[in-house]
Amino acid sequence: MNGQEDACTVLVADDDPDLLSLLLRRLTKAGYDVITATDGEQALRRAEESTLSAAVLDMMMPKMTGIEVALRMSGTASTKDVPVVLISAGFQADEGELPRGVAYRLRKPFGAQALPALLDSILTSN
């Protein structure tokens, strides 16, 4: 969040508690306000209840996948403009088009600064 005065709020949703904790620490250290969720339904609910700058969604979560959450967010007035980063270990190098509602994808595992750097780039270009 280099150069931004107000903290941006990012939703991070992943069903792996260790990864969720790690991402929370990394993004908080980078200056972001972070809201977390452990499944897709909780992620969608938190997205609808908050004013988000971005959302980071695990592709495979219980109750609703990250893709399903992104689709629902893209069809809702309050969340349709929120950039969504989809994270997964299952991405292939030649994955092709992004699903509707997803602005970016990031393959797990990723380096310590990859997600904060991507979010900085996304949020300073919007």
N, CA, C and O atoms as a GROMACS GRO file, in nm:
protein
  504
    1MET      N    1   0.082  -0.118   0.000
    1MET     CA    2   0.000   0.000   0.000
    1MET      C    3   0.086   0.124   0.000
    1MET      O    4   0.054   0.223   0.066
    2ASN      N    5   0.191   0.119  -0.069
    2ASN     CA    6   0.286   0.228  -0.074
    2ASN      C    7   0.221   0.354  -0.130
    2ASN      O    8   0.160   0.351  -0.237
    3GLY      N    9   0.234   0.465  -0.056
    3GLY     CA   10   0.186   0.592  -0.105
    3GLY      C   11   0.039   0.618  -0.082
    3GLY      O   12  -0.009   0.724  -0.119
    4GLN      N   13  -0.033   0.527  -0.022
    4GLN     CA   14  -0.175   0.549   0.005
    4GLN      C   15  -0.192   0.586   0.151
    4GLN      O   16  -0.136   0.521   0.239
    5GLU      N   17  -0.272   0.692   0.176
    5GLU     CA   18  -0.288   0.740   0.313
    5GLU      C   19  -0.389   0.656   0.392
    5GLU      O   20  -0.363   0.620   0.507
    6ASP      N   21  -0.501   0.626   0.331
    6ASP     CA   22  -0.605   0.551   0.400
    6ASP      C   23  -0.586   0.403   0.374
    6ASP      O   24  -0.557   0.362   0.262
    7ALA      N   25  -0.603   0.323   0.480
    7ALA     CA   26  -0.589   0.179   0.464
    7ALA      C   27  -0.701   0.125   0.377
    7ALA      O   28  -0.817   0.165   0.393
    8CYS      N   29  -0.668   0.038   0.287
    8CYS     CA   30  -0.766  -0.029   0.203
    8CYS      C   31  -0.810  -0.157   0.273
    8CYS      O   32  -0.731  -0.223   0.340
    9THR      N   33  -0.936  -0.190   0.256
    9THR     CA   34  -0.989  -0.310   0.319
    9THR      C   35  -0.992  -0.424   0.218
    9THR      O   36  -1.047  -0.410   0.108
   10VAL      N   37  -0.932  -0.535   0.256
   10VAL     CA   38  -0.923  -0.652   0.170
   10VAL      C   39  -0.988  -0.771   0.240
   10VAL      O   40  -0.959  -0.799   0.357
   11LEU      N   41  -1.074  -0.840   0.169
   11LEU     CA   42  -1.131  -0.965   0.217
   11LEU      C   43  -1.039  -1.078   0.174
   11LEU      O   44  -1.004  -1.087   0.056
   12VAL      N   45  -0.999  -1.163   0.268
   12VAL     CA   46  -0.918  -1.281   0.236
   12VAL      C   47  -0.996  -1.403   0.283
   12VAL      O   48  -1.029  -1.416   0.401
   13ALA      N   49  -1.026  -1.493   0.190
   13ALA     CA   50  -1.104  -1.613   0.221
   13ALA      C   51  -1.027  -1.737   0.180
   13ALA      O   52  -0.991  -1.755   0.063
   14ASP      N   53  -1.003  -1.824   0.278
   14ASP     CA   54  -0.935  -1.951   0.254
   14ASP      C   55  -0.972  -2.046   0.366
   14ASP      O   56  -0.982  -2.004   0.482
   15ASP      N   57  -0.992  -2.173   0.335
   15ASP     CA   58  -1.030  -2.270   0.437
   15ASP      C   59  -0.909  -2.329   0.510
   15ASP      O   60  -0.926  -2.409   0.602
   16ASP      N   61  -0.788  -2.292   0.470
   16ASP     CA   62  -0.666  -2.338   0.538
   16ASP      C   63  -0.632  -2.234   0.646
   16ASP      O   64  -0.587  -2.125   0.612
   17PRO      N   65  -0.652  -2.268   0.775
   17PRO     CA   66  -0.631  -2.169   0.881
   17PRO      C   67  -0.487  -2.117   0.889
   17PRO      O   68  -0.465  -2.001   0.923
   18ASP      N   69  -0.390  -2.202   0.857
   18ASP     CA   70  -0.250  -2.157   0.861
   18ASP      C   71  -0.222  -2.054   0.752
   18ASP      O   72  -0.159  -1.952   0.778
   19LEU      N   73  -0.269  -2.080   0.631
   19LEU     CA   74  -0.248  -1.986   0.521
   19LEU      C   75  -0.326  -1.857   0.547
   19LEU      O   76  -0.275  -1.748   0.521
   20LEU      N   77  -0.447  -1.869   0.597
   20LEU     CA   78  -0.529  -1.751   0.627
   20LEU      C   79  -0.458  -1.662   0.729
   20LEU      O   80  -0.455  -1.540   0.714
   21SER      N   81  -0.402  -1.723   0.833
   21SER     CA   82  -0.329  -1.648   0.935
   21SER      C   83  -0.205  -1.581   0.876
   21SER      O   84  -0.176  -1.466   0.907
   22LEU      N   85  -0.133  -1.653   0.791
   22LEU     CA   86  -0.014  -1.599   0.727
   22LEU      C   87  -0.049  -1.479   0.638
   22LEU      O   88   0.019  -1.377   0.643
   23LEU      N   89  -0.153  -1.493   0.556
   23LEU     CA   90  -0.194  -1.383   0.468
   23LEU      C   91  -0.243  -1.264   0.548
   23LEU      O   92  -0.217  -1.149   0.512
   24LEU      N   93  -0.314  -1.289   0.657
   24LEU     CA   94  -0.360  -1.181   0.745
   24LEU      C   95  -0.240  -1.102   0.796
   24LEU      O   96  -0.240  -0.979   0.793
   25ARG      N   97  -0.138  -1.172   0.844
   25ARG     CA   98  -0.018  -1.104   0.896
   25ARG      C   99   0.055  -1.026   0.787
   25ARG      O  100   0.093  -0.911   0.807
   26ARG      N  101   0.073  -1.089   0.671
   26ARG     CA  102   0.145  -1.023   0.561
   26ARG      C  103   0.074  -0.896   0.515
   26ARG      O  104   0.136  -0.792   0.496
   27LEU      N  105  -0.056  -0.906   0.496
   27LEU     CA  106  -0.131  -0.792   0.444
   27LEU      C  107  -0.146  -0.682   0.549
   27LEU      O  108  -0.143  -0.563   0.516
   28THR      N  109  -0.162  -0.720   0.675
   28THR     CA  110  -0.170  -0.620   0.782
   28THR      C  111  -0.037  -0.546   0.792
   28THR      O  112  -0.034  -0.424   0.806
   29LYS      N  113   0.073  -0.620   0.784
   29LYS     CA  114   0.206  -0.559   0.788
   29LYS      C  115   0.226  -0.464   0.670
   29LYS      O  116   0.297  -0.364   0.681
   30ALA      N  117   0.165  -0.496   0.556
   30ALA     CA  118   0.176  -0.412   0.437
   30ALA      C  119   0.083  -0.291   0.442
   30ALA      O  120   0.083  -0.208   0.351
   31GLY      N  121   0.003  -0.280   0.549
   31GLY     CA  122  -0.082  -0.163   0.567
   31GLY      C  123  -0.228  -0.180   0.532
   31GLY      O  124  -0.302  -0.082   0.531
   32TYR      N  125  -0.269  -0.301   0.502
   32TYR     CA  126  -0.410  -0.326   0.467
   32TYR      C  127  -0.493  -0.359   0.591
   32TYR      O  128  -0.443  -0.420   0.686
   33ASP      N  129  -0.620  -0.318   0.589
   33ASP     CA  130  -0.718  -0.368   0.685
   33ASP      C  131  -0.769  -0.498   0.624
   33ASP      O  132  -0.805  -0.500   0.506
   34VAL      N  133  -0.773  -0.604   0.701
   34VAL     CA  134  -0.807  -0.736   0.647
   34VAL      C  135  -0.928  -0.793   0.718
   34VAL      O  136  -0.936  -0.792   0.840
   35ILE      N  137  -1.022  -0.842   0.639
   35ILE     CA  138  -1.139  -0.916   0.687
   35ILE      C  139  -1.118  -1.058   0.638
   35ILE      O  140  -1.082  -1.079   0.522
   36THR      N  141  -1.139  -1.158   0.724
   36THR     CA  142  -1.116  -1.296   0.684
   36THR      C  143  -1.246  -1.376   0.681
   36THR      O  144  -1.344  -1.342   0.747
   37ALA      N  145  -1.242  -1.483   0.604
   37ALA     CA  146  -1.353  -1.578   0.596
   37ALA      C  147  -1.293  -1.716   0.572
   37ALA      O  148  -1.187  -1.729   0.511
   38THR      N  149  -1.363  -1.820   0.620
   38THR     CA  150  -1.311  -1.956   0.608
   38THR      C  151  -1.390  -2.044   0.511
   38THR      O  152  -1.354  -2.160   0.489
   39ASP      N  153  -1.498  -1.991   0.454
   39ASP     CA  154  -1.572  -2.064   0.352
   39ASP      C  155  -1.638  -1.964   0.258
   39ASP      O  156  -1.640  -1.844   0.286
   40GLY      N  157  -1.690  -2.013   0.147
   40GLY     CA  158  -1.746  -1.926   0.046
   40GLY      C  159  -1.868  -1.847   0.090
   40GLY      O  160  -1.882  -1.729   0.057
   41GLU      N  161  -1.958  -1.911   0.164
   41GLU     CA  162  -2.078  -1.840   0.210
   41GLU      C  163  -2.041  -1.725   0.304
   41GLU      O  164  -2.095  -1.616   0.294
   42GLN      N  165  -1.948  -1.752   0.395
   42GLN     CA  166  -1.901  -1.648   0.487
   42GLN      C  167  -1.832  -1.536   0.410
   42GLN      O  168  -1.848  -1.419   0.442
   43ALA      N  169  -1.754  -1.571   0.309
   43ALA     CA  170  -1.686  -1.471   0.227
   43ALA      C  171  -1.786  -1.380   0.157
   43ALA      O  172  -1.770  -1.258   0.158
   44LEU      N  173  -1.889  -1.438   0.097
   44LEU     CA  174  -1.990  -1.358   0.028
   44LEU      C  175  -2.063  -1.267   0.126
   44LEU      O  176  -2.086  -1.150   0.096
   45ARG      N  177  -2.098  -1.320   0.240
   45ARG     CA  178  -2.167  -1.240   0.342
   45ARG      C  179  -2.080  -1.122   0.386
   45ARG      O  180  -2.128  -1.009   0.396
   46ARG      N  181  -1.953  -1.149   0.413
   46ARG     CA  182  -1.862  -1.042   0.457
   46ARG      C  183  -1.840  -0.939   0.346
   46ARG      O  184  -1.830  -0.820   0.373
   47ALA      N  185  -1.835  -0.985   0.222
   47ALA     CA  186  -1.819  -0.893   0.109
   47ALA      C  187  -1.939  -0.799   0.099
   47ALA      O  188  -1.923  -0.679   0.075
   48GLU      N  189  -2.058  -0.853   0.119
   48GLU     CA  190  -2.180  -0.773   0.109
   48GLU      C  191  -2.197  -0.678   0.226
   48GLU      O  192  -2.263  -0.576   0.214
   49GLU      N  193  -2.138  -0.712   0.341
   49GLU     CA  194  -2.151  -0.630   0.462
   49GLU      C  195  -2.042  -0.523   0.474
   49GLU      O  196  -2.051  -0.437   0.562
   50SER      N  197  -1.941  -0.525   0.388
   50SER     CA  198  -1.825  -0.439   0.402
   50SER      C  199  -1.804  -0.354   0.277
   50SER      O  200  -1.859  -0.383   0.171
   51THR      N  201  -1.725  -0.251   0.293
   51THR     CA  202  -1.680  -0.172   0.179
   51THR      C  203  -1.538  -0.217   0.149
   51THR      O  204  -1.444  -0.181   0.218
   52LEU      N  205  -1.525  -0.297   0.045
   52LEU     CA  206  -1.397  -0.359   0.013
   52LEU      C  207  -1.322  -0.285  -0.097
   52LEU      O  208  -1.382  -0.227  -0.188
   53SER      N  209  -1.190  -0.288  -0.085
   53SER     CA  210  -1.104  -0.239  -0.193
   53SER      C  211  -1.068  -0.354  -0.287
   53SER      O  212  -1.048  -0.333  -0.406
   54ALA      N  213  -1.060  -0.476  -0.232
   54ALA     CA  214  -1.026  -0.596  -0.310
   54ALA      C  215  -1.065  -0.719  -0.232
   54ALA      O  216  -1.090  -0.712  -0.112
   55ALA      N  217  -1.071  -0.832  -0.301
   55ALA     CA  218  -1.099  -0.961  -0.238
   55ALA      C  219  -0.999  -1.064  -0.289
   55ALA      O  220  -0.967  -1.067  -0.408
   56VAL      N  221  -0.951  -1.148  -0.198
   56VAL     CA  222  -0.860  -1.257  -0.231
   56VAL      C  223  -0.934  -1.385  -0.192
   56VAL      O  224  -0.960  -1.408  -0.074
   57LEU      N  225  -0.967  -1.467  -0.291
   57LEU     CA  226  -1.051  -1.585  -0.267
   57LEU      C  227  -0.980  -1.712  -0.310
   57LEU      O  228  -0.929  -1.722  -0.421
   58ASP      N  229  -0.978  -1.809  -0.220
   58ASP     CA  230  -0.927  -1.941  -0.255
   58ASP      C  231  -1.025  -2.005  -0.352
   58ASP      O  232  -1.147  -1.993  -0.336
   59MET      N  233  -0.973  -2.072  -0.453
   59MET     CA  234  -1.059  -2.133  -0.553
   59MET      C  235  -1.145  -2.245  -0.493
   59MET      O  236  -1.263  -2.256  -0.525
   60MET      N  237  -1.086  -2.327  -0.406
   60MET     CA  238  -1.160  -2.441  -0.351
   60MET      C  239  -1.186  -2.420  -0.202
   60MET      O  240  -1.097  -2.439  -0.119
   61MET      N  241  -1.310  -2.382  -0.170
   61MET     CA  242  -1.352  -2.363  -0.030
   61MET      C  243  -1.481  -2.438  -0.007
   61MET      O  244  -1.554  -2.467  -0.102
   62PRO      N  245  -1.510  -2.471   0.117
   62PRO     CA  246  -1.639  -2.534   0.148
   62PRO      C  247  -1.755  -2.438   0.122
   62PRO      O  248  -1.738  -2.316   0.124
   63LYS      N  249  -1.870  -2.494   0.098
   63LYS     CA  250  -1.999  -2.426   0.084
   63LYS      C  251  -2.014  -2.347  -0.045
   63LYS      O  252  -2.124  -2.340  -0.100
   64MET      N  253  -1.907  -2.288  -0.096
   64MET     CA  254  -1.912  -2.214  -0.221
   64MET      C  255  -1.768  -2.190  -0.265
   64MET      O  256  -1.685  -2.147  -0.185
   65THR      N  257  -1.737  -2.216  -0.390
   65THR     CA  258  -1.599  -2.196  -0.437
   65THR      C  259  -1.569  -2.047  -0.453
   65THR      O  260  -1.659  -1.964  -0.454
   66GLY      N  261  -1.441  -2.016  -0.465
   66GLY     CA  262  -1.401  -1.878  -0.490
   66GLY      C  263  -1.459  -1.825  -0.620
   66GLY      O  264  -1.494  -1.707  -0.630
   67ILE      N  265  -1.469  -1.911  -0.721
   67ILE     CA  266  -1.527  -1.869  -0.849
   67ILE      C  267  -1.674  -1.835  -0.831
   67ILE      O  268  -1.722  -1.736  -0.885
   68GLU      N  269  -1.747  -1.918  -0.755
   68GLU     CA  270  -1.889  -1.889  -0.730
   68GLU      C  271  -1.906  -1.758  -0.653
   68GLU      O  272  -1.997  -1.680  -0.682
   69VAL      N  273  -1.820  -1.734  -0.555
   69VAL     CA  274  -1.826  -1.608  -0.479
   69VAL      C  275  -1.800  -1.490  -0.573
   69VAL      O  276  -1.872  -1.391  -0.569
   70ALA      N  277  -1.697  -1.502  -0.657
   70ALA     CA  278  -1.664  -1.394  -0.752
   70ALA      C  279  -1.781  -1.367  -0.847
   70ALA      O  280  -1.812  -1.251  -0.876
   71LEU      N  281  -1.845  -1.472  -0.896
   71LEU     CA  282  -1.960  -1.455  -0.985
   71LEU      C  283  -2.073  -1.381  -0.915
   71LEU      O  284  -2.133  -1.289  -0.971
   72ARG      N  285  -2.101  -1.420  -0.792
   72ARG     CA  286  -2.207  -1.355  -0.715
   72ARG      C  287  -2.171  -1.209  -0.686
   72ARG      O  288  -2.256  -1.121  -0.694
   73MET      N  289  -2.045  -1.185  -0.652
   73MET     CA  290  -2.001  -1.048  -0.626
   73MET      C  291  -2.015  -0.961  -0.751
   73MET      O  292  -2.055  -0.845  -0.742
   74SER      N  293  -1.982  -1.018  -0.868
   74SER     CA  294  -1.988  -0.940  -0.992
   74SER      C  295  -2.132  -0.906  -1.031
   74SER      O  296  -2.154  -0.815  -1.111
   75GLY      N  297  -2.228  -0.978  -0.976
   75GLY     CA  298  -2.369  -0.952  -1.005
   75GLY      C  299  -2.441  -0.871  -0.900
   75GLY      O  300  -2.562  -0.853  -0.907
   76THR      N  301  -2.368  -0.820  -0.802
   76THR     CA  302  -2.426  -0.743  -0.693
   76THR      C  303  -2.375  -0.599  -0.700
   76THR      O  304  -2.254  -0.577  -0.712
   77ALA      N  305  -2.465  -0.503  -0.693
   77ALA     CA  306  -2.428  -0.362  -0.711
   77ALA      C  307  -2.317  -0.317  -0.617
   77ALA      O  308  -2.226  -0.246  -0.659
   78SER      N  309  -2.322  -0.358  -0.491
   78SER     CA  310  -2.225  -0.309  -0.392
   78SER      C  311  -2.087  -0.373  -0.405
   78SER      O  312  -1.990  -0.321  -0.351
   79THR      N  313  -2.077  -0.485  -0.477
   79THR     CA  314  -1.948  -0.555  -0.487
   79THR      C  315  -1.901  -0.576  -0.631
   79THR      O  316  -1.795  -0.634  -0.653
   80LYS      N  317  -1.978  -0.530  -0.729
   80LYS     CA  318  -1.945  -0.560  -0.870
   80LYS      C  319  -1.813  -0.499  -0.916
   80LYS      O  320  -1.751  -0.551  -1.009
   81ASP      N  321  -1.768  -0.391  -0.853
   81ASP     CA  322  -1.644  -0.326  -0.894
   81ASP      C  323  -1.524  -0.365  -0.809
   81ASP      O  324  -1.416  -0.310  -0.828
   82VAL      N  325  -1.541  -0.458  -0.716
   82VAL     CA  326  -1.432  -0.502  -0.630
   82VAL      C  327  -1.343  -0.596  -0.708
   82VAL      O  328  -1.389  -0.700  -0.755
   83PRO      N  329  -1.213  -0.562  -0.725
   83PRO     CA  330  -1.124  -0.655  -0.794
   83PRO      C  331  -1.102  -0.782  -0.713
   83PRO      O  332  -1.077  -0.777  -0.592
   84VAL      N  333  -1.114  -0.896  -0.779
   84VAL     CA  334  -1.101  -1.026  -0.712
   84VAL      C  335  -0.975  -1.096  -0.761
   84VAL      O  336  -0.951  -1.108  -0.882
   85VAL      N  337  -0.894  -1.141  -0.666
   85VAL     CA  338  -0.776  -1.224  -0.693
   85VAL      C  339  -0.812  -1.366  -0.651
   85VAL      O  340  -0.844  -1.390  -0.535
   86LEU      N  341  -0.807  -1.458  -0.743
   86LEU     CA  342  -0.835  -1.599  -0.715
   86LEU      C  343  -0.702  -1.669  -0.690
   86LEU      O  344  -0.610  -1.658  -0.772
   87ILE      N  345  -0.690  -1.740  -0.578
   87ILE     CA  346  -0.567  -1.812  -0.546
   87ILE      C  347  -0.593  -1.962  -0.544
   87ILE      O  348  -0.698  -2.007  -0.499
   88SER      N  349  -0.496  -2.038  -0.595
   88SER     CA  350  -0.511  -2.184  -0.597
   88SER      C  351  -0.378  -2.249  -0.632
   88SER      O  352  -0.297  -2.193  -0.706
   89ALA      N  353  -0.358  -2.367  -0.578
   89ALA     CA  354  -0.241  -2.447  -0.615
   89ALA      C  355  -0.267  -2.520  -0.747
   89ALA      O  356  -0.174  -2.572  -0.808
   90GLY      N  357  -0.392  -2.523  -0.789
   90GLY     CA  358  -0.429  -2.601  -0.906
   90GLY      C  359  -0.419  -2.531  -1.039
   90GLY      O  360  -0.451  -2.592  -1.141
   91PHE      N  361  -0.376  -2.406  -1.043
   91PHE     CA  362  -0.365  -2.336  -1.170
   91PHE      C  363  -0.255  -2.395  -1.255
   91PHE      O  364  -0.150  -2.435  -1.204
   92GLN      N  365  -0.279  -2.400  -1.384
   92GLN     CA  366  -0.178  -2.442  -1.481
   92GLN      C  367  -0.119  -2.318  -1.546
   92GLN      O  368  -0.180  -2.212  -1.545
   93ALA      N  369  -0.002  -2.331  -1.602
   93ALA     CA  370   0.066  -2.218  -1.666
   93ALA      C  371  -0.017  -2.160  -1.781
   93ALA      O  372  -0.016  -2.039  -1.803
   94ASP      N  373  -0.088  -2.246  -1.852
   94ASP     CA  374  -0.166  -2.200  -1.968
   94ASP      C  375  -0.316  -2.201  -1.936
   94ASP      O  376  -0.396  -2.247  -2.017
   95GLU      N  377  -0.352  -2.150  -1.821
   95GLU     CA  378  -0.488  -2.158  -1.770
   95GLU      C  379  -0.591  -2.095  -1.863
   95GLU      O  380  -0.707  -2.137  -1.863
   96GLY      N  381  -0.553  -1.995  -1.942
   96GLY     CA  382  -0.649  -1.934  -2.034
   96GLY      C  383  -0.726  -1.820  -1.969
   96GLY      O  384  -0.676  -1.754  -1.878
   97GLU      N  385  -0.848  -1.799  -2.016
   97GLU     CA  386  -0.930  -1.687  -1.971
   97GLU      C  387  -0.965  -1.696  -1.823
   97GLU      O  388  -0.979  -1.805  -1.767
   98LEU      N  389  -0.978  -1.579  -1.762
   98LEU     CA  390  -1.021  -1.573  -1.624
   98LEU      C  391  -1.172  -1.590  -1.617
   98LEU      O  392  -1.244  -1.543  -1.705
   99PRO      N  393  -1.222  -1.657  -1.513
   99PRO     CA  394  -1.367  -1.668  -1.498
   99PRO      C  395  -1.430  -1.529  -1.477
   99PRO      O  396  -1.363  -1.438  -1.428
  100ARG      N  397  -1.555  -1.514  -1.514
  100ARG     CA  398  -1.626  -1.386  -1.495
  100ARG      C  399  -1.619  -1.348  -1.348
  100ARG      O  400  -1.641  -1.431  -1.260
  101GLY      N  401  -1.589  -1.222  -1.322
  101GLY     CA  402  -1.581  -1.172  -1.185
  101GLY      C  403  -1.442  -1.178  -1.126
  101GLY      O  404  -1.418  -1.122  -1.019
  102VAL      N  405  -1.350  -1.246  -1.193
  102VAL     CA  406  -1.213  -1.260  -1.141
  102VAL      C  407  -1.121  -1.170  -1.224
  102VAL      O  408  -1.118  -1.179  -1.346
  103ALA      N  409  -1.048  -1.082  -1.154
  103ALA     CA  410  -0.958  -0.989  -1.223
  103ALA      C  411  -0.816  -1.045  -1.238
  103ALA      O  412  -0.747  -1.016  -1.336
  104TYR      N  413  -0.775  -1.127  -1.142
  104TYR     CA  414  -0.637  -1.178  -1.139
  104TYR      C  415  -0.637  -1.316  -1.078
  104TYR      O  416  -0.730  -1.353  -1.006
  105ARG      N  417  -0.532  -1.393  -1.106
  105ARG     CA  418  -0.514  -1.522  -1.038
  105ARG      C  419  -0.368  -1.531  -0.993
  105ARG      O  420  -0.277  -1.478  -1.057
  106LEU      N  421  -0.350  -1.601  -0.882
  106LEU     CA  422  -0.217  -1.618  -0.825
  106LEU      C  423  -0.203  -1.763  -0.783
  106LEU      O  424  -0.287  -1.817  -0.711
  107ARG      N  425  -0.096  -1.826  -0.829
  107ARG     CA  426  -0.075  -1.969  -0.802
  107ARG      C  427  -0.006  -1.988  -0.668
  107ARG      O  428   0.096  -1.925  -0.640
  108LYS      N  429  -0.061  -2.076  -0.585
  108LYS     CA  430   0.002  -2.114  -0.458
  108LYS      C  431   0.109  -2.218  -0.489
  108LYS      O  432   0.090  -2.297  -0.582
  109PRO      N  433   0.217  -2.222  -0.418
  109PRO     CA  434   0.258  -2.124  -0.317
  109PRO      C  435   0.318  -2.002  -0.386
  109PRO      O  436   0.375  -2.012  -0.495
  110PHE      N  437   0.305  -1.888  -0.321
  110PHE     CA  438   0.362  -1.765  -0.376
  110PHE      C  439   0.449  -1.702  -0.268
  110PHE      O  440   0.432  -1.728  -0.149
  111GLY      N  441   0.542  -1.619  -0.311
  111GLY     CA  442   0.638  -1.557  -0.221
  111GLY      C  443   0.572  -1.459  -0.125
  111GLY      O  444   0.458  -1.416  -0.145
  112ALA      N  445   0.646  -1.426  -0.021
  112ALA     CA  446   0.595  -1.341   0.087
  112ALA      C  447   0.542  -1.207   0.037
  112ALA      O  448   0.444  -1.156   0.091
  113GLN      N  449   0.604  -1.150  -0.063
  113GLN     CA  450   0.562  -1.018  -0.110
  113GLN      C  451   0.473  -1.022  -0.234
  113GLN      O  452   0.428  -0.917  -0.280
  114ALA      N  453   0.447  -1.139  -0.288
  114ALA     CA  454   0.371  -1.148  -0.413
  114ALA      C  455   0.230  -1.091  -0.400
  114ALA      O  456   0.187  -1.012  -0.484
  115LEU      N  457   0.157  -1.129  -0.296
  115LEU     CA  458   0.020  -1.082  -0.281
  115LEU      C  459   0.015  -0.934  -0.246
  115LEU      O  460  -0.060  -0.860  -0.310
  116PRO      N  461   0.092  -0.886  -0.147
  116PRO     CA  462   0.090  -0.741  -0.122
  116PRO      C  463   0.131  -0.660  -0.245
  116PRO      O  464   0.072  -0.555  -0.271
  117ALA      N  465   0.229  -0.707  -0.320
  117ALA     CA  466   0.272  -0.635  -0.440
  117ALA      C  467   0.163  -0.633  -0.546
  117ALA      O  468   0.140  -0.531  -0.611
  118LEU      N  469   0.094  -0.746  -0.565
  118LEU     CA  470  -0.016  -0.752  -0.661
  118LEU      C  471  -0.128  -0.658  -0.620
  118LEU      O  472  -0.180  -0.584  -0.703
  119LEU      N  473  -0.165  -0.660  -0.492
  119LEU     CA  474  -0.271  -0.571  -0.444
  119LEU      C  475  -0.232  -0.425  -0.459
  119LEU      O  476  -0.314  -0.343  -0.498
  120ASP      N  477  -0.107  -0.393  -0.426
  120ASP     CA  478  -0.060  -0.255  -0.445
  120ASP      C  479  -0.077  -0.213  -0.590
  120ASP      O  480  -0.125  -0.103  -0.618
  121SER      N  481  -0.038  -0.300  -0.682
  121SER     CA  482  -0.048  -0.271  -0.824
  121SER      C  483  -0.194  -0.253  -0.867
  121SER      O  484  -0.227  -0.159  -0.939
  122ILE      N  485  -0.280  -0.343  -0.823
  122ILE     CA  486  -0.422  -0.337  -0.859
  122ILE      C  487  -0.485  -0.208  -0.807
  122ILE      O  488  -0.556  -0.139  -0.880
  123LEU      N  489  -0.459  -0.178  -0.682
  123LEU     CA  490  -0.528  -0.066  -0.618
  123LEU      C  491  -0.473   0.070  -0.657
  123LEU      O  492  -0.544   0.170  -0.648
  124THR      N  493  -0.348   0.077  -0.700
  124THR     CA  494  -0.296   0.205  -0.747
  124THR      C  495  -0.332   0.231  -0.892
  124THR      O  496  -0.327   0.345  -0.938
  125SER      N  497  -0.369   0.126  -0.966
  125SER     CA  498  -0.409   0.145  -1.106
  125SER      C  499  -0.559   0.170  -1.120
  125SER      O  500  -0.603   0.215  -1.226
  126ASN      N  501  -0.637   0.143  -1.015
  126ASN     CA  502  -0.784   0.166  -1.021
  126ASN      C  503  -0.820   0.305  -0.980
  126ASN      O  504  -0.938   0.341  -0.979
   0.00000   0.00000   0.00000
